[in-house]
Amino acid sequence: MYYCHSIEIDFQHTRMKKKFILASLIFVIILGYLLLPPYLINVLTHGNPGLDDYAFFNNRTVAAGKPQPWKESKTKNHVVLPDSLLVQMEAFDPAAFLIIQNEEIIYEQYWDDFTEHTLSNSFSAAKSIVGLMVGIALDEGLIDSLNQSVGDFLPAYATGEKKNIRIRDLLTMSSGLNWGEAYTSPFSVTTQAYYGDDLPALMNGLEVIDTPGKKNNYLSSNAELLAMVLTRATGKTLSEYASEKLWKKIGASDDALWSLDHENGIEKAFCCFNSSARDIARVGQLVLNKGRWKGNQVVSEKYLTEATTPARYLLDDHAKPVDFYGFQWWIINYRAQQIPYMRGLLGQYVFVLPDQNAVIVRLGYKRSKIYIGEHTEDIYMYLKVGEYILAEH
């Protein structure tokens, strides 16, 4: 009897010990979670970046004005893609594919629940919009020159090596700042910028590690700093300025949303401009029109020409002249044609094809991990698809 009683006591003691250990582990996990930086908590709770992240972030509205609907070609969608091309496209989980030629929609397709009004995260394609807005501010005299020091607008950049950074250096990704452009690590500064709540602190804390204006090095911080310059130069939020000087003037059908670092904070200008495929196509059309929209010059042709011309005076990672980047716009040479384009993390693309008088938009959930030079492999596939549709239309 005594032996059985001892066994029962030992069993209860062991069970209590296990409960205590489990409770301790849970306490440690909860405590560790609560002690994490807020941006890491957002990473853990939200997961990987997505097309509808505006539902998770605070946003500011980029108001549309009077809509100017696209004309639709009488032969819209008459071209049927070969299965071989369609399979290639769908391998990267598309959401939208749109082609506009001669200012008419000739092809339009959506997947999943996407429609012509669905908002989608642009990711880094937003940088190209910021680049255009710098041109507009320059045209208006709110910025004296692209060679003007960033420190004229941002006090944190008015001293030391940072005073040597020009607006031009930010536009061409040659600031020389110590920003780590890493998307896969939850501890990278890019992840902190995306999920964090204090972009000015991140931007002001950067330091120069390379001579500005010498080498192209793609950094999201450059676009964010341009946005901060624009806010100081214009006295308006980035969204207000974009609405007044761009979005309303190009006849957007729907309000866009620009995600913020916190409520009433500043725009995540390096990403996170949310609009529909049809509306973001207007940005491409504006560039195709050399800055004009319905007879009005929205941004000067002179600025646009430079913005979409490679900054060849800079060197790339292989010490060769840059032939792929202008002012926040990528440039690809395809079949003897120089094509400016916008590019986002998950395969958000807006291609401007001057020779065909056309704009191609692709939105989706994935892009190729294989690069051909500075361009992802899937880009060539979308241009091939566009080439087929334009030829057959």
C-alpha positions as CSV (number, residue, x, y, z in Angstrom):
1,M,0.0,0.0,0.0
2,Y,2.8,2.4,1.0
3,Y,4.7,1.5,-2.3
4,C,1.6,2.3,-4.4
5,H,1.1,5.5,-2.6
6,S,4.8,6.5,-3.3
7,I,4.4,5.7,-7.0
8,E,1.3,8.0,-7.1
9,I,3.1,10.8,-5.4
10,D,6.1,10.5,-7.8
11,F,3.7,10.4,-10.7
12,Q,1.9,13.6,-9.5
13,H,5.3,15.3,-8.9
14,T,6.5,14.4,-12.4
15,R,3.2,15.7,-13.9
16,M,3.5,18.9,-12.0
17,K,7.1,19.3,-13.0
18,K,6.2,18.9,-16.7
19,K,3.4,21.5,-16.3
20,F,5.8,23.9,-14.7
21,I,8.4,23.4,-17.5
22,L,5.7,23.9,-20.1
23,A,4.3,27.0,-18.4
24,S,7.9,28.4,-18.1
25,L,8.5,27.8,-21.8
26,I,5.3,29.5,-22.7
27,F,6.2,32.4,-20.4
28,V,9.6,32.7,-22.0
29,I,8.2,32.6,-25.5
30,I,5.6,35.3,-24.7
31,L,8.2,37.4,-22.9
32,G,10.6,37.1,-25.8
33,Y,7.8,37.9,-28.3
34,L,6.9,41.1,-26.3
35,L,10.5,42.2,-26.1
36,L,11.0,42.0,-29.9
37,P,11.2,45.2,-31.9
38,P,7.7,46.2,-33.1
39,Y,8.6,45.7,-36.8
40,L,9.6,42.1,-36.1
41,I,6.3,41.4,-34.3
42,N,4.7,42.7,-37.5
43,V,6.8,40.3,-39.6
44,L,5.8,37.4,-37.4
45,T,2.1,38.3,-37.3
46,H,1.7,39.4,-40.9
47,G,4.1,37.1,-42.9
48,N,5.6,37.7,-46.3
49,P,4.8,40.9,-48.2
50,G,1.6,40.7,-50.3
51,L,-0.4,42.5,-52.9
52,D,-3.1,43.6,-50.4
53,D,-0.8,44.8,-47.6
54,Y,-2.6,48.1,-47.7
55,A,-5.3,46.3,-45.6
56,F,-2.6,45.8,-42.9
57,F,-0.9,49.2,-43.1
58,N,-2.1,52.7,-42.4
59,N,-2.6,54.6,-45.7
60,R,-3.1,58.0,-47.1
61,T,-5.4,58.5,-50.1
62,V,-4.0,59.7,-53.4
63,A,-7.3,61.2,-54.6
64,A,-8.4,60.8,-58.2
65,G,-10.2,63.7,-60.0
66,K,-12.5,63.4,-63.0
67,P,-12.0,59.9,-64.4
68,Q,-10.9,59.6,-68.0
69,P,-11.8,56.0,-68.9
70,W,-9.6,54.1,-71.3
71,K,-11.1,53.5,-74.8
72,E,-11.4,49.8,-75.5
73,S,-10.5,48.5,-78.9
74,K,-13.3,46.9,-81.0
75,T,-11.0,43.9,-81.3
76,K,-10.0,43.8,-77.6
77,N,-9.0,40.3,-76.5
78,H,-9.4,38.8,-80.0
79,V,-5.9,37.5,-79.9
80,V,-5.7,34.1,-78.2
81,L,-2.4,33.3,-76.6
82,P,-0.8,29.9,-77.5
83,D,-0.9,27.5,-74.7
84,S,2.9,27.6,-74.5
85,L,2.9,31.3,-73.7
86,L,0.0,31.0,-71.3
87,V,1.7,28.3,-69.3
88,Q,4.8,30.4,-69.0
89,M,2.8,33.3,-67.7
90,E,0.8,31.4,-65.3
91,A,3.9,29.7,-63.8
92,F,4.4,33.0,-62.0
93,D,0.9,33.4,-60.5
94,P,-0.3,36.4,-62.4
95,A,-3.0,38.8,-61.2
96,A,-3.4,41.1,-64.2
97,F,-2.0,41.5,-67.7
98,L,-3.0,44.5,-69.7
99,I,-1.8,46.0,-73.1
100,I,-2.7,49.5,-74.3
101,Q,-1.8,50.5,-77.8
102,N,-2.6,53.9,-79.4
103,E,-4.3,54.7,-76.1
104,E,-6.8,51.9,-76.4
105,I,-7.0,48.7,-74.4
106,I,-6.3,45.8,-76.8
107,Y,-5.8,43.0,-74.3
108,E,-6.9,42.6,-70.7
109,Q,-6.9,39.5,-68.5
110,Y,-7.3,39.0,-64.7
111,W,-6.8,36.0,-62.4
112,D,-8.2,35.1,-59.0
113,D,-10.5,37.8,-57.7
114,F,-8.8,40.7,-59.5
115,T,-10.8,43.1,-61.6
116,E,-10.1,46.4,-63.3
117,H,-10.7,48.2,-60.0
118,T,-8.7,46.0,-57.7
119,L,-5.9,47.8,-55.9
120,S,-2.5,46.1,-55.8
121,N,0.7,46.9,-54.0
122,S,3.2,48.2,-56.6
123,F,6.2,47.5,-54.4
124,S,9.3,49.1,-55.9
125,A,7.4,50.2,-59.0
126,A,6.5,53.1,-56.7
127,K,10.0,54.4,-57.0
128,S,9.3,55.3,-60.7
129,I,6.4,57.5,-59.6
130,V,8.6,59.2,-57.1
131,G,11.1,59.9,-59.9
132,L,8.4,61.6,-62.0
133,M,7.3,63.7,-59.1
134,V,10.9,65.0,-58.6
135,G,10.8,66.1,-62.2
136,I,7.5,67.9,-61.7
137,A,8.9,69.7,-58.6
138,L,12.0,70.6,-60.7
139,D,9.7,72.0,-63.4
140,E,7.9,74.1,-60.9
141,G,11.1,75.6,-59.5
142,L,10.6,74.0,-56.1
143,I,13.9,72.2,-56.6
144,D,16.6,74.5,-58.0
145,S,18.6,71.7,-59.7
146,L,19.2,68.0,-59.7
147,N,22.7,68.9,-58.5
148,Q,21.3,70.6,-55.4
149,S,22.4,69.1,-52.1
150,V,19.9,66.8,-50.3
151,G,21.1,68.7,-47.2
152,D,19.3,71.9,-48.5
153,F,16.1,70.1,-47.6
154,L,17.0,67.6,-44.9
155,P,19.1,68.8,-41.9
156,A,20.5,65.3,-41.2
157,Y,22.2,65.5,-44.6
158,A,23.7,69.0,-44.3
159,T,26.9,68.0,-42.6
160,G,29.8,65.5,-42.9
161,E,30.0,63.3,-46.0
162,K,26.2,63.3,-46.4
163,K,26.3,66.9,-47.5
164,N,27.9,65.7,-50.7
165,I,24.8,63.7,-51.8
166,R,22.9,65.4,-54.6
167,I,19.3,64.8,-55.6
168,R,20.7,63.4,-58.8
169,D,22.6,60.8,-56.8
170,L,19.4,59.6,-55.1
171,L,17.6,59.4,-58.5
172,T,20.4,57.3,-60.1
173,M,20.9,55.0,-57.1
174,S,24.4,56.3,-56.5
175,S,24.2,57.9,-53.0
176,G,26.9,55.7,-51.5
177,L,24.8,55.1,-48.3
178,N,25.1,52.1,-46.0
179,W,21.7,50.6,-46.7
180,G,21.4,46.8,-46.9
181,E,19.0,45.9,-49.7
182,A,18.0,42.4,-48.5
183,Y,14.4,41.1,-48.8
184,T,14.8,37.6,-47.3
185,S,16.2,38.4,-43.9
186,P,13.7,39.5,-41.2
187,F,16.6,41.5,-39.6
188,S,17.5,43.6,-42.7
189,V,17.0,47.3,-42.7
190,T,14.8,46.9,-45.8
191,T,12.4,44.7,-43.8
192,Q,12.5,47.1,-40.9
193,A,11.6,49.9,-43.3
194,Y,8.7,47.9,-44.7
195,Y,7.2,46.7,-41.4
196,G,8.5,49.5,-39.1
197,D,6.9,52.7,-37.9
198,D,9.7,55.3,-38.0
199,L,11.1,55.9,-41.5
200,P,12.7,59.3,-40.7
201,A,14.8,57.8,-37.9
202,L,16.0,55.0,-40.3
203,M,16.8,57.5,-43.0
204,N,18.5,60.1,-40.8
205,G,20.7,57.4,-39.2
206,L,22.4,56.3,-42.5
207,E,26.0,57.1,-43.3
208,V,28.0,57.5,-46.5
209,I,30.4,54.5,-47.2
210,D,31.1,55.2,-50.9
211,T,31.7,58.4,-52.8
212,P,28.3,59.7,-54.0
213,G,27.8,59.9,-57.7
214,K,30.3,57.3,-58.8
215,K,28.7,53.8,-58.5
216,N,25.1,52.6,-59.1
217,N,24.0,50.6,-56.1
218,Y,20.2,49.9,-55.8
219,L,19.0,51.2,-52.4
220,S,15.4,51.7,-51.3
221,S,16.5,54.4,-49.0
222,N,17.2,56.6,-52.0
223,A,13.6,56.7,-53.0
224,E,12.5,57.4,-49.4
225,L,14.9,60.3,-49.1
226,L,13.6,61.7,-52.4
227,A,10.1,61.6,-50.9
228,M,11.3,63.4,-47.8
229,V,12.9,66.1,-50.1
230,L,9.7,66.4,-52.0
231,T,7.7,66.9,-48.8
232,R,10.0,69.7,-47.7
233,A,10.2,71.3,-51.1
234,T,6.4,71.3,-51.7
235,G,5.0,71.7,-48.2
236,K,2.6,68.9,-48.9
237,T,2.5,65.2,-48.1
238,L,3.7,62.9,-50.9
239,S,0.2,61.7,-51.5
240,E,-1.3,65.2,-51.7
241,Y,1.4,66.3,-54.2
242,A,0.9,63.1,-56.2
243,S,-2.8,63.6,-56.3
244,E,-2.6,67.2,-57.4
245,K,0.2,67.0,-59.9
246,L,-0.1,63.5,-61.3
247,W,-3.0,61.3,-60.4
248,K,-5.7,63.8,-61.2
249,K,-4.0,65.1,-64.3
250,I,-3.7,61.7,-65.9
251,G,-7.4,60.9,-65.3
252,A,-7.1,58.0,-62.9
253,S,-10.4,56.2,-62.4
254,D,-9.9,55.3,-58.8
255,D,-8.3,56.8,-55.7
256,A,-4.9,55.1,-55.0
257,L,-3.6,54.4,-51.5
258,W,0.0,55.1,-50.4
259,S,0.9,53.1,-47.3
260,L,2.4,54.9,-44.3
261,D,5.0,54.0,-41.7
262,H,2.4,54.8,-39.0
263,E,-0.9,56.6,-38.6
264,N,-0.5,60.1,-40.0
265,G,3.1,59.3,-40.7
266,I,5.1,59.5,-44.0
267,E,4.6,57.4,-47.1
268,K,6.6,54.2,-47.7
269,A,7.8,55.9,-50.9
270,F,10.2,53.0,-51.9
271,C,7.1,50.8,-52.2
272,C,3.5,50.5,-51.4
273,F,1.7,52.7,-53.9
274,N,-1.6,50.8,-54.4
275,S,-3.6,51.1,-57.5
276,S,-5.3,49.1,-60.3
277,A,-3.7,47.8,-63.4
278,R,-5.6,50.2,-65.6
279,D,-4.6,53.2,-63.5
280,I,-0.9,52.4,-63.1
281,A,-0.8,52.0,-66.9
282,R,-1.5,55.7,-67.1
283,V,2.0,56.3,-65.6
284,G,3.5,54.3,-68.5
285,Q,1.3,56.2,-71.0
286,L,2.5,59.5,-69.6
287,V,6.1,58.5,-70.2
288,L,5.2,57.2,-73.7
289,N,3.6,60.6,-74.4
290,K,6.9,62.3,-73.4
291,G,5.2,63.8,-70.3
292,R,2.0,65.1,-72.0
293,W,-1.5,64.1,-71.2
294,K,-4.5,65.3,-73.3
295,G,-2.5,68.3,-74.5
296,N,-1.1,69.3,-71.1
297,Q,2.6,68.9,-70.1
298,V,2.5,67.1,-66.8
299,V,6.3,66.7,-66.5
300,S,8.8,68.2,-68.9
301,E,10.0,66.2,-71.9
302,K,13.6,67.2,-71.1
303,Y,13.4,65.7,-67.7
304,L,11.7,62.5,-68.9
305,T,14.3,62.0,-71.6
306,E,17.1,62.0,-69.0
307,A,15.0,60.0,-66.6
308,T,14.6,57.2,-69.1
309,T,18.2,57.3,-70.4
310,P,20.8,55.1,-68.7
311,A,23.2,57.0,-66.4
312,R,26.3,55.8,-68.2
313,Y,28.6,58.0,-66.3
314,L,28.1,55.6,-63.3
315,L,29.7,52.2,-62.9
316,D,27.9,49.0,-62.1
317,D,29.1,46.2,-59.8
318,H,31.4,45.0,-62.7
319,A,33.0,48.4,-63.2
320,K,31.2,48.8,-66.5
321,P,29.1,51.8,-67.5
322,V,25.5,51.6,-66.3
323,D,23.1,50.8,-69.2
324,F,20.1,49.7,-67.2
325,Y,19.0,52.5,-65.0
326,G,18.0,56.2,-65.2
327,F,16.1,58.3,-62.7
328,Q,14.2,55.5,-60.7
329,W,13.3,53.9,-64.0
330,W,14.8,50.6,-65.2
331,I,15.8,50.4,-68.9
332,I,16.1,47.2,-70.9
333,N,17.4,46.7,-74.5
334,Y,15.0,44.3,-76.2
335,R,15.3,43.6,-80.0
336,A,17.1,46.8,-80.6
337,Q,14.5,48.8,-78.7
338,Q,15.3,50.7,-75.5
339,I,12.4,50.1,-73.2
340,P,11.9,52.0,-69.9
341,Y,10.0,50.1,-67.2
342,M,8.8,50.1,-63.6
343,R,9.6,47.1,-61.5
344,G,8.3,45.7,-58.2
345,L,9.3,42.8,-55.9
346,L,6.7,40.2,-56.9
347,G,6.7,40.9,-60.6
348,Q,4.9,44.3,-60.9
349,Y,5.9,45.7,-64.3
350,V,4.9,48.6,-66.5
351,F,6.7,48.5,-69.8
352,V,6.8,51.5,-72.2
353,L,7.3,50.5,-75.8
354,P,7.9,53.6,-78.0
355,D,8.2,51.7,-81.3
356,Q,4.8,50.1,-80.9
357,N,3.2,53.1,-79.2
358,A,2.2,50.7,-76.4
359,V,2.2,50.1,-72.7
360,I,2.2,46.7,-71.0
361,V,1.2,46.1,-67.4
362,R,1.8,42.9,-65.5
363,L,0.8,42.4,-61.8
364,G,1.2,39.2,-59.9
365,Y,2.5,37.2,-57.0
366,K,5.9,35.9,-58.2
367,R,8.8,36.7,-60.5
368,S,11.7,34.8,-61.7
369,K,14.7,34.3,-59.4
370,I,17.0,34.0,-62.5
371,Y,18.7,37.2,-63.7
372,I,19.9,38.0,-67.2
373,G,22.3,40.9,-66.4
374,E,20.2,43.3,-64.2
375,H,16.8,42.0,-65.4
376,T,14.8,39.1,-64.2
377,E,14.3,36.3,-66.8
378,D,10.5,36.6,-66.7
379,I,10.7,40.2,-68.1
380,Y,11.8,38.8,-71.5
381,M,8.8,36.4,-71.4
382,Y,6.3,39.2,-70.8
383,L,7.9,41.3,-73.6
384,K,7.6,38.2,-75.9
385,V,3.9,37.8,-75.0
386,G,3.3,41.5,-75.6
387,E,5.2,41.2,-78.9
388,Y,2.9,38.3,-80.0
389,I,-0.3,40.1,-79.1
390,L,0.7,43.4,-80.7
391,A,1.7,41.5,-83.9
392,E,-1.5,39.5,-84.1
393,H,-3.9,42.3,-83.1
